[in-house]
Amino acid sequence: MSNSPVTQAEGAVPQLKTALPGPLAQAHVESDTQITSPSLPRAYPMVPSRGRGAVLEDIDGNVFLDCNAGIAVNSTGHSHPRVVAAIKNQAEELLHYSASDFYLPIYAQMCQALAKTAPMGDSRVRVFLSNSGAEAVDGALKLVRHATGRSGVISFFGAFHGRSYGALSLTASKAKYHAKFGPLVPNVYHAPYAGHRLDDPENDRWYTVEYLEEVLFRYQVDPHEIAAVFVEPIQGEGGYIVPPAGWMAALHKVCRKYGILLVADEVQSGAGRTGRMWAIEHTGVEPDVLITAKGLASGLPLGGFIARAELMESWAAGDHGSTYGGSPIPCAAGLATLDIIDDENLLDNATVQGERFRAGLMSLLQRHPGVVTDVRGVGLMIGVEFRDGAVSEKVQAACFHKGLLVLEAGENVIRMSPPLVITSAQVDTAVALFSEAVDEVANV
């Protein structure tokens, strides 16, 4: 790979050899659409071939600056040498043996490493490993119902928790995700997330509490029938919405009042993306359960949930399991990822580069008032909001044609979730390319 444009382009401006998509990419897209499920929601015709750091190369040799990281997955960048080495070493020893029925050493090692990061204060915790975020959400849903003896759960409008039936029932980011799939898992209720009272931002932090107390608990369900509240500390698919200070604490207070568990879904916001290992750490609130996946293993399928020990110890052998969850190779990648985040100070880098990113994008608010309506985020979880979805879709496409990979979120937001290894030079390049794309779309 030493002669690859990827290696030569680390930190450099993307190199586009041909109009996009190139001929090989076009041929692949045509072939793909004949055999794959049409349910896959492809964003644009990007056909990746190889990558290094925050740079991707497609099958035509075009080089891109990756600011979506496979939907916030490639936390340590593409093909980090230490992750690759860990995968190779593990593959030579043992490819798979199920930790569900047997005692797999690396499974326990991964659980121990995750437990050390748990934002539950001095509480003892236990860990369950899965293949994905959705599977982890489903497992957490089973756990809170089992541990409390209650069946009701609350999620939020705008939330995305996954596409399996339990996770889908909690999801409420788009009505189309539910269409034709009912009936969903029962006793799931939804409430307004922070940001739904944009006409009154000063009181926004209290709107959720008011809704829960005055509407949901008054007319729909007794609060003592609610097992848990599932919440994203920063909404991902819903539009990278950052709650105001005090919102999470107010929600937590309601949970404690009625004996309701607080479950932090950190599938997208965790693993260092916000400059803390877990986004909920910014709020001072300690969850009862925390769900993780995406960036946990730098691209390999690994998720899981961390829970206070007394909750996890409420269920017995056979109550939950997974054939592939916590398989050896993903665990090896996960352990390497956690070490890299620590050794290479990627939490600090996420903070520094995130501030640089947002500062560079702020000028768009002045240059294009009425087109760009907000720039927000924490660390390297950044959202730029536009006046409508038609504009954000055009900006996403324009970025692709300039060699910058971004991704839409919500109804009218472009999200940027680059690898945590992104450099200052790459951030500056991304800001310049994104600004050019917005200028072109806004001036049409």
KALINBEL-V399642 format. One record per pair of residues at least 24 apart in sequence whose C-alpha atoms are under 10 Angstrom apart, sorted by the first residue. I is the first residue (numbers start at 1). GAP is how many residues later the second one is. Records with the same first field share a line. If there is no record, write none. Layout:
BEGIN
I=GAP + GAP
END
This chain:
BEGIN
1=49 + 50 + 51
4=46 + 47 + 48 + 53 + 57 + 59
5=46 + 50 + 51 + 52 + 56 + 57 + 58
6=44 + 45 + 46 + 47 + 48 + 49 + 50 + 51 + 52 + 55 + 56 + 57 + 58 + 59
7=44 + 45 + 46 + 48 + 49 + 50
8=47 + 55
9=43 + 45 + 46 + 47 + 48 + 54 + 55 + 56
10=41 + 42 + 43 + 44 + 45 + 46 + 53 + 54 + 55 + 412 + 413 + 415 + 416
11=42 + 43 + 44 + 54 + 411 + 412 + 413 + 414 + 415 + 416 + 417 + 418
12=43 + 51 + 52 + 53 + 413 + 414 + 417
13=42 + 50 + 51 + 52 + 389 + 390 + 391 + 412 + 413 + 415 + 416 + 417 + 419 + 420
14=41 + 42 + 43 + 48 + 49 + 50 + 51 + 52 + 388 + 389 + 390 + 412 + 415 + 416 + 419
15=42 + 46 + 47 + 48 + 49 + 50 + 387 + 388
16=41 + 42 + 44 + 45 + 46 + 47 + 48 + 385 + 386 + 387
17=43 + 44 + 45 + 46
18=42 + 43 + 44 + 383
19=43 + 382 + 383
20=25 + 26 + 40 + 42 + 380 + 381 + 382 + 383
21=24 + 25 + 26 + 37 + 38 + 39 + 41 + 379 + 380
22=24 + 25 + 36 + 37 + 38 + 39 + 40
23=36 + 37
24=34 + 35 + 36 + 37
25=33 + 34 + 35
26=34
28=31
43=350 + 353 + 354 + 363 + 364 + 365
44=352 + 353 + 356 + 357 + 361 + 363
45=352 + 355
46=354 + 359
50=28 + 29
51=26 + 27 + 28 + 29
52=24 + 25 + 26 + 27 + 28 + 29
53=24 + 25 + 26 + 27 + 28 + 365 + 366 + 367 + 368 + 369 + 370
54=24 + 25 + 364 + 365 + 366 + 367 + 368 + 369 + 372
55=348 + 349 + 350 + 363 + 364 + 367 + 371
56=347 + 348 + 349
57=346
62=341
63=340 + 341
64=336 + 337 + 338 + 339 + 340 + 341
65=335 + 337 + 338 + 339 + 340 + 341 + 353 + 357 + 361 + 362 + 364 + 365 + 368
66=334 + 337 + 338 + 339 + 340 + 350 + 351 + 352 + 353 + 356 + 360 + 364
67=313 + 337 + 338 + 339 + 340 + 348 + 349 + 350 + 351 + 352 + 355 + 359 + 360 + 363
68=313 + 336 + 337 + 338 + 339 + 340 + 346 + 347 + 348 + 349 + 350 + 351
69=225 + 226 + 229 + 230 + 336 + 337 + 338 + 347 + 348 + 349 + 350 + 351
70=224 + 225 + 228 + 229 + 335 + 336 + 337 + 347 + 348 + 349
71=165 + 166 + 197 + 223 + 224 + 335 + 336 + 344 + 345 + 346 + 347 + 348
72=164 + 195 + 196 + 197 + 198 + 199 + 201 + 221 + 222 + 223 + 224 + 226 + 227 + 308 + 309 + 343 + 344 + 345 + 346 + 347 + 348
73=194 + 195 + 198 + 200 + 220 + 221 + 222 + 223 + 224 + 225 + 226 + 227 + 228 + 344 + 345 + 346
74=220 + 221 + 222 + 223 + 224 + 225 + 226 + 263 + 343 + 344 + 345 + 346 + 347
75=195 + 196 + 197 + 198 + 219 + 220 + 221 + 222 + 223 + 224 + 262 + 263 + 265 + 266 + 271 + 342 + 343 + 344 + 345 + 346 + 347
76=196 + 219 + 220 + 221 + 222 + 223 + 260 + 261 + 262 + 264 + 265 + 268 + 270 + 342 + 343 + 344 + 345 + 346
77=218 + 221 + 222 + 341 + 342 + 343 + 344 + 345
78=220 + 221 + 341 + 343
79=219 + 220
80=218 + 256 + 257 + 260 + 341
81=255
82=251 + 254 + 255 + 257 + 258
83=214 + 215 + 216 + 217 + 247 + 249 + 250 + 251 + 252 + 253 + 254 + 256 + 257
84=214 + 248 + 249 + 252
85=247 + 248 + 251
86=243 + 244 + 245 + 246 + 247 + 248 + 249 + 250 + 251
87=213 + 241 + 242 + 243 + 244 + 245 + 246 + 247 + 249
88=241 + 244 + 245
89=240 + 243
90=238 + 239 + 240 + 241 + 242 + 243
91=237 + 238 + 241
93=235 + 236
94=233 + 234 + 235
95=232 + 233 + 234 + 235
96=227 + 228 + 230 + 231 + 232 + 233 + 234
97=226 + 227 + 229 + 230 + 231
98=223 + 224 + 225 + 226 + 227 + 228 + 229 + 230
99=30 + 222 + 223 + 224 + 225 + 226 + 227 + 228 + 229
100=28 + 29 + 217 + 218 + 220 + 221 + 222 + 223 + 224 + 225 + 226 + 227
101=216 + 217 + 220 + 221 + 222
104=222 + 223 + 224
105=223
106=220 + 221 + 222 + 223 + 224 + 225 + 226 + 229
107=218 + 219 + 220 + 221 + 223 + 224 + 225
108=218 + 223
109=222 + 223 + 226
110=216 + 218 + 220 + 221 + 222 + 223 + 224 + 225 + 226 + 228
111=193 + 194 + 195 + 215 + 220 + 224
112=223
113=221 + 222 + 225 + 226
114=178 + 182 + 190 + 191 + 192 + 220 + 221 + 224
115=190 + 191 + 192
117=154 + 160 + 161 + 189 + 221
118=159 + 160 + 163 + 168 + 169 + 171 + 172 + 188 + 189 + 190
119=158 + 159 + 160 + 161 + 162 + 165 + 166 + 167 + 168 + 169 + 170 + 171 + 187
120=161 + 165 + 166 + 167 + 168 + 169 + 170 + 186 + 187 + 188
121=164 + 165 + 166
123=163 + 165 + 184 + 185 + 186 + 187
124=183 + 184 + 185 + 186
125=163 + 164 + 181 + 182 + 183 + 184 + 185 + 186 + 187 + 188
126=163 + 179 + 180 + 181 + 182 + 183 + 184 + 185 + 186 + 187
127=162 + 163 + 164 + 177 + 178 + 179 + 180 + 181 + 182 + 185
128=163 + 175 + 176 + 177 + 178 + 179 + 184 + 192 + 193 + 194 + 197 + 198
129=162 + 163 + 164 + 173 + 174 + 175 + 176 + 177 + 192 + 193 + 195 + 196 + 197 + 198 + 202
130=162 + 163 + 171 + 172 + 173 + 174 + 175 + 191 + 192 + 193 + 194 + 195 + 196 + 197
131=162 + 163 + 169 + 170 + 171 + 172 + 173 + 191 + 192 + 193 + 194 + 195 + 196 + 199
132=30 + 135 + 160 + 161 + 162 + 168 + 169 + 170 + 171 + 172 + 193
133=28 + 29 + 30 + 31 + 34 + 132 + 133 + 134 + 135 + 158 + 159 + 160 + 161 + 168 + 169 + 170 + 171 + 172
134=26 + 27 + 28 + 29 + 30 + 31 + 32 + 33 + 34 + 133 + 157 + 158 + 159 + 169 + 170
135=26 + 27 + 28 + 29 + 30 + 31 + 32 + 156 + 158 + 167 + 168 + 169 + 170 + 187 + 190
136=25 + 26 + 31 + 129 + 131 + 154 + 155 + 156 + 157 + 166 + 167 + 168 + 169 + 170 + 189
137=24 + 25 + 27 + 29 + 30 + 31 + 33 + 93 + 126 + 128 + 130 + 153 + 154 + 155 + 156 + 166 + 167 + 168
138=24 + 26 + 27 + 28 + 29 + 30 + 31 + 32
139=27 + 28 + 152 + 165 + 166 + 181 + 182 + 183
140=26 + 27 + 88 + 90 + 123 + 125 + 149 + 150 + 151 + 164 + 165 + 166 + 167 + 172
141=25 + 26 + 29 + 86 + 87 + 88 + 89 + 122
142=24 + 173 + 177 + 178
143=84 + 146 + 162 + 164 + 168 + 169 + 170 + 171 + 172 + 176 + 177
144=82 + 83 + 84 + 85 + 116 + 117 + 118 + 119 + 144 + 145 + 163 + 167 + 168 + 170
145=81 + 82 + 83 + 116
146=81 + 165 + 166 + 168 + 169 + 173
147=80 + 114 + 163 + 164 + 165 + 166 + 167 + 168
148=77 + 78 + 79 + 80 + 111 + 112 + 113 + 163 + 166
149=76 + 77 + 78
150=37 + 74 + 75 + 76 + 77 + 78 + 110
151=35 + 36 + 37 + 73 + 74 + 75 + 76 + 77
152=34 + 35 + 36 + 37 + 69 + 70 + 71 + 72 + 73 + 74 + 75 + 76 + 77 + 108
153=33 + 34 + 35 + 36 + 37 + 70 + 72 + 73 + 74 + 75 + 76 + 77 + 107 + 108
154=33 + 34 + 35 + 36 + 37 + 58 + 62 + 72 + 73 + 74 + 75 + 76 + 77 + 106 + 108 + 109
155=33 + 34 + 35 + 36 + 37 + 38 + 73 + 74 + 75 + 76 + 77 + 108
156=33 + 34 + 35 + 36 + 37 + 38 + 52 + 73 + 74 + 75 + 76 + 79 + 82
157=32 + 33 + 34 + 35 + 36 + 37 + 39 + 78 + 81
158=32 + 33 + 34 + 35 + 36 + 38 + 74 + 77 + 78 + 79 + 80 + 81 + 82 + 83 + 252 + 253
159=31 + 32 + 33 + 34 + 71 + 72 + 73 + 75 + 76 + 77 + 78 + 79 + 80 + 106 + 251
160=71 + 72 + 75 + 76 + 77 + 78 + 105 + 107 + 108 + 250
161=69 + 70 + 71 + 74 + 75 + 76 + 104 + 105 + 106 + 107 + 130
162=105
170=59 + 60 + 61
171=59 + 66 + 67
172=65 + 66
173=62 + 63 + 64 + 65 + 66 + 236 + 237 + 238
174=63 + 64 + 236 + 237
187=34 + 38 + 39
188=38 + 41
189=27 + 31 + 32 + 37 + 40
190=26 + 39 + 40
191=24 + 25
193=38 + 39 + 41 + 42 + 45 + 48 + 49 + 50 + 54
194=40 + 41 + 47 + 48 + 49 + 50 + 53 + 54
195=46 + 47 + 48 + 49
196=45
201=43
202=42
203=41 + 44
204=39 + 40 + 43
205=38 + 39 + 40 + 41 + 42 + 43 + 44 + 45 + 46
206=38 + 40 + 41 + 44 + 45
207=40
208=39 + 40 + 42 + 43
209=38 + 41 + 42 + 43 + 44 + 45
212=39 + 42
213=41
222=36
223=31 + 32 + 34 + 35 + 36 + 37
224=33 + 34 + 35 + 36
225=33 + 34 + 35
226=29 + 32 + 33 + 34 + 35
227=28 + 31 + 32 + 33 + 34 + 35
228=27 + 31 + 32 + 33 + 34 + 35 + 60 + 61
229=26 + 31 + 32 + 33 + 34 + 35
230=31 + 32 + 33 + 34 + 35 + 59 + 60 + 61
231=31 + 32 + 33 + 34 + 35 + 49 + 56 + 59
232=31 + 32 + 33 + 34 + 35 + 36 + 37 + 38 + 47 + 48 + 58 + 59
233=30 + 31 + 32 + 33 + 35 + 36 + 37 + 45 + 46 + 47 + 48 + 49 + 50
234=30 + 31 + 32 + 34 + 35 + 36 + 40 + 45 + 46 + 143 + 144 + 147
235=30 + 31 + 33 + 34 + 174 + 175
236=30 + 31 + 32 + 33 + 145 + 146 + 147 + 173 + 174 + 179
237=31 + 171 + 172 + 173 + 174 + 176 + 178
238=170 + 171 + 172 + 173 + 174 + 175
239=143 + 144 + 145 + 146 + 169 + 170 + 171 + 172 + 173 + 174 + 175 + 176
240=29 + 135 + 136 + 137 + 138 + 141 + 142 + 143 + 144 + 145 + 169 + 170 + 173 + 174 + 175 + 176
241=135 + 136 + 137 + 140 + 141 + 142 + 169 + 172
242=134 + 135 + 136 + 139 + 140 + 141
243=40
244=39
245=37 + 38
246=37 + 38 + 39
247=36
248=32 + 34 + 35 + 36 + 37 + 38
249=34 + 35 + 36 + 37
250=35
251=34
252=33 + 34 + 35
253=32
260=28
261=26 + 27 + 28 + 50
262=24 + 25 + 26 + 27 + 28
263=24 + 25 + 26 + 27 + 28 + 42 + 43 + 44
264=24 + 25 + 26 + 27 + 28 + 41 + 42
265=24 + 25 + 26 + 27 + 28 + 40
266=24 + 25 + 26 + 27 + 28 + 29 + 39
267=24 + 25 + 26 + 27 + 28 + 29 + 36 + 37 + 38
268=24 + 25 + 26 + 27 + 28 + 113 + 149
269=24 + 25 + 26 + 109 + 110 + 111 + 112 + 148
270=24 + 25 + 26 + 111
271=24 + 25 + 26 + 27 + 66 + 67 + 70 + 76 + 149
272=24 + 66 + 69 + 70 + 74 + 75 + 76 + 77 + 78 + 79 + 107 + 108 + 148
273=73 + 74 + 76 + 77 + 78 + 81 + 105 + 106 + 107 + 108 + 109 + 144 + 145 + 146 + 147
274=73 + 74 + 75 + 76 + 77 + 80 + 103 + 104 + 105 + 106 + 107 + 108 + 143 + 146
275=70 + 71 + 72 + 73 + 74 + 75 + 76 + 77 + 78 + 79 + 103 + 104 + 105 + 106 + 145
276=70 + 71 + 72 + 74 + 75 + 102 + 103
277=61 + 64 + 65 + 69 + 70
279=99 + 100
282=96
293=41
295=39 + 42 + 43 + 124 + 125
296=34 + 35 + 37 + 38 + 39 + 40 + 41 + 42
297=32 + 33 + 34 + 35 + 36 + 37 + 38 + 39 + 40 + 41
298=32 + 35 + 36 + 38 + 39 + 40 + 121
299=31 + 34 + 35 + 38
300=29 + 30 + 31 + 32 + 33 + 34
301=24 + 25 + 26 + 28 + 29 + 30 + 32 + 33
302=24 + 25 + 27 + 28 + 29 + 31 + 32
303=27 + 28 + 31
340=81
341=79 + 80
344=76 + 77
345=75 + 76
346=73 + 74 + 75 + 76
347=32 + 33 + 73 + 74
348=31 + 72
349=30 + 31 + 71 + 72 + 73 + 74 + 75
350=28 + 29 + 30 + 31 + 68 + 69 + 70 + 71 + 72 + 73
351=27 + 28 + 29 + 30 + 69
352=27 + 28 + 71 + 72
353=26 + 27 + 67 + 68 + 69 + 70 + 71 + 72 + 73 + 74 + 75
354=24 + 25 + 26 + 27 + 28 + 62 + 63 + 64 + 66 + 68 + 70 + 73
355=24 + 25 + 27
356=24 + 68 + 71 + 72 + 75
357=25 + 59 + 67 + 69 + 70 + 71 + 73 + 74
358=24 + 25 + 26 + 69 + 73
359=72
360=67 + 68 + 70 + 71 + 72 + 75
361=67 + 69 + 70 + 71 + 73 + 74
362=69
363=72
364=70 + 71 + 74 + 75
367=68 + 71 + 72 + 75
368=70 + 71 + 74 + 75
369=73
370=72
371=67 + 70 + 71
372=40 + 41 + 66 + 70
373=39 + 40
374=39
375=38 + 39
376=39
377=38 + 39
379=38 + 41
380=35 + 36 + 37 + 38 + 39 + 40 + 42
381=34 + 35 + 36 + 37
382=31 + 32 + 33 + 34 + 35 + 36
383=24 + 25 + 26 + 27 + 29 + 30 + 31 + 32 + 33 + 34
384=24 + 25 + 28 + 29 + 30 + 31 + 32
385=24 + 25 + 26 + 27 + 28 + 29 + 30
386=25 + 26 + 27 + 28 + 52
387=24 + 25 + 26
388=24 + 25
389=24 + 25
391=47 + 50 + 51
392=46 + 49
393=48
394=43 + 44 + 46 + 47 + 48
395=39 + 40 + 41 + 42 + 43 + 44 + 45 + 46 + 47
396=38 + 41 + 42
397=40 + 44
398=35 + 36 + 38 + 39 + 40 + 42 + 43
399=31 + 34 + 35 + 36 + 37 + 38 + 39
400=33 + 34 + 37
401=32 + 36
402=31 + 32 + 34 + 35
403=27 + 30 + 31
404=25 + 26 + 27 + 29 + 30 + 33
405=25 + 29
406=24 + 28
END
